[in-house]
Amino acid sequence: MILALVIWFLVTDSELETVEERLGFGLAVEAVNTPNGLAPANRLPTASINIAGSESSVQAVIADDFVATVDLAGLEAGSHNVPVRVRSLADEVRVRSVTPESVEVILEPVEQRSLPVTVVHANPPPLGFEVGEPELSATTVMVSGIRQLVDLVDVVVAAVDLGGATVAIEVTAILQARTATGAAVSGVRIAPATVDVRVPVEQVTFRSSVAVEPQLTGRPRTGFRVAGVGVEPLNVVVVGTLDALGGIETVTTVPISVAAHEADFRTDVGLVLPAGLALETETTVSVRVAIEPIHTETAFLLPVEAVGLGDGLIADVRPLLVTLTLAGPSVAIAEIVEGRGTAIVDLTDLTPGLYPLPVEFDAMPGVAVTLRPGEVVVVIEEEEEEEEEEDAGEDTETDEEASE
């Protein structure tokens, strides 16, 4: 128990120990009891103070725990040296000293001007919504203060934030005195200080995401065709009235000519929008057009020509005609058909005999060739027919002479 009492006394004594220190921030000085028809013409400096109290109380205070004032009661126009008084709102903290102890206050006659209230929009409503004429509880207010400041005021504004608003906005707006360039003017009094504002917001346009459809004109070079079309982005957002948006599912690009093209190409183009519609964001689209040869297939009879036959030999080829089938780009096939040519069977270095040999046809790259039949039978013989005929003629003449 004795030990507990000792500890209690030590803690209590520590908490009740008074400390004194300078407040770490300045206090705004407010003029009070300003005489009617007068107003301070100069800016009052901030005051710093020394305070005292328990350590915990001193450490916990904030600026709102003190009120610094200069009392202007009974003063006339002119310059006055007025004492600064600081009152502590925290009972456990006392004000020991104030710096400066007094400040100069210049009082000048108050002037008044009546100015209309202008509503300004801090942020616009979403796209597709329109702001109507605002309604105010007071359309004009009285601005008062010293002449130099009142003369700076060109407009009194009520700022209303319409960001995200899709219906009418009703707010109580704090009025602000501003110059013609929009700079705030402080040190003047506006009566009333606030107005009730109603700003109508109506939706006049709507938005919709629609597909982009490339618009191609012309034809590629003969023998080529459009193999595919790609567009980026695939969709765009358009805005407009409900009537204009009704039923629209796509928007087309400006015409893109594919005339005389024989290879893939890419181009950036704009969009063609129906009347009453606009793009939410100005956009050009990238269109890629794939061009490929037209593939076809054709077949016709072609004679077989034996080449490379040795001297003194004759060849009998069966069959003499084969069916040639060509498949590939129509341009290449057209050139082959126009030139025709012949199928070839190669007899180089072959001696008399019977041979089954392949038939060949030389086509340009990219063209598939099929020959039916794919091979022919070739009989190669020595060339003796003319000598035998001459021998037979001589024998006939000898027989006739003998009979005579």
Steps between C-alpha positions, in 0.01 A plus 500: 500500500783738587670424166173562313454836673854606407441411134165686502659816638780482242256462206267771629786741555622433141157564351451821702844640417458823305702552182528810284582508131444701182212387279642346182260675262366852444144610576289703261395830659136600451364852528186524720255776583586687180321837506212540257604644168867411548715199410867402545699599193813299582571131552549410865811295583483164676575479871726256680452419869665337798273262690519317830337191644560135563731336251226279359261795461760720331590226255134440408387854407416603143437836332124477555562501878590873485326819382717801409319835459545876481209704638415795275206630703478880508780562251475750215639498147880508495796304632485345847733286710270238654600235760472134403304282738516120492251288691554131572200273455685217678446551876820318595719720274580867573636770271815653653604747226404619151731613218441762367321656796327749268450548126427796274145512368407748227128573490343644187141578407300210361355525150225283351418379152208296375609226261312223320572136588645285222480121516813320379531127448800345672472188283281424198234227511559173311496502122144503370361722778417868467495769769194723523462856631583505874248621760627701801349605831674839455610637166690803640708542817672785683881506506652720770850585616767762457500677167822344368362147545143569391627659181685174420180297500354453151279200558344298780482132415318198636703192405297184441665165434307318225748215460305176446162675531221343294209675676439854629744613771380696807772641728571784740802670348750719685545823305847610387620846396726486195682727261434502125784247458348263755733578793338487844464826693525458878428761767153592372164406644222353285142521624341253486805272517320205337224440248286198419560388142305257284665399172283297256684212331335317212616218279489611140737251341569135559798277434529158340781266398473395134708281271729645233434369147771559235365629167697363203473624142641373171652161414852366544716425198365228269565160650499631861228534759443647847574218744411682821455836670602592855423821689633650821326600722210268439252735671465872563272699730260741331275758664179652380129526554286196557349539154843512335626201696189294437578185304863585422733205548802591285683801362698479177844627415562744220534309170820295466602418142644154433529563126815354334631360831671162493648490853389562858485865613403706807354850520368742764164655417218700657139401558178601329233579761127535436345842558446581866784283629852581611796306633549516875875528428645602165628173355661364186494127436769277354377270223703202377401347164634156407537439123568151359514338155183334377559125482338297222527160333482411132563188284564446127658250258866546418712317239797295617833583338795259512834669547858370510448216251829370360594508129372209288221427743128547480254515787135413526329675797168376638284687580589808301276727712484538880266703724677791673336637817629831642412642844628830643482879456272586212750753360773235470261241359377747240857548378554124477174442312583780257841346422374142516824312423540123500554216741849352481622140510879478518663225283860606555751208483225243445558207260241309299241340722173555681497751787236631743618860556369795711352802330622842616364853473699802617267752674587820689542493880178497699304303242414137572522269196324165453543285185267212420634254413819580681703275274491378140630191320776568247621246243844584356619330182782537254416684183520215226175524304636694195792249429267200507268669248792562258615130525148379429485715182828357361382139555180564306681638197735190487204259499334686216818481288529127560149434387555697185 
